[in-house]
Structures are given as C-alpha cells and as structure tokens.
Amino acid sequence: LSTAELLEFSILCFRNKDFEKAIACFSVVLGRDPDLWIAHLYIGMSYHQIHHLQLAMEHFRFLTTNCTDPEIRQKAESALNHLIIQQEKERKF
C-alpha cells in the first residue's frame, strides 16, 4: 500500500475502534513519513483510547512543538491539556 492508502486504512481502523491495529498501521506510516502530522494526532488519540497516556502525550507534545498546521496543533494542545488535567485529578485520589 502507498503511504496515503495506509493512512486512510489506519484512520478507518481508528474509527472502527480497532485502536491496536490503528497504532500498528500509524507506526508504519510514521516510519515512512515522520512529519505526517495527522498520523501523529491519530496515533496519540489511539494510545489515549487504550490508556497508554504517556505515549499519547509524547505524540501530542511532538505536535505542539513541531506541527506547522495550526488546526492539528490546536487539537494536539487541547488533547495534551486534557491529559495533563486528567493526570492531576488522578494524583489527588
């Protein structure tokens, strides 16, 4: 598959809630094109869905620092802030 086709398949896996398959596919996509911002966003969201919060945060932080697409960067910042707040709440209990 081309990178574009694999990205499309990865997003389909995410939408079908097959997060582990999505992560595997997004990993291949990012191996081919590490600056594919949308793949970082989706893999971060996939990690979040399976409660691998540190890995999710790594991808969101990468985007907040490196992403040149303002819409994707804003989504990553929002997701990262949500995870930070979630972690802070969990620490209080």
Protein Blocks (a to p, Z undefined) as FASTA:
>chain_A
ZZklmmmmmmmmmmnopaklmmmmmmmmmmmmmmlmklmmmmmmmmmmnopaklmmmmmm
mmmmmmmbfklmmmmmmmmmmmmmmmmmmmmZZ
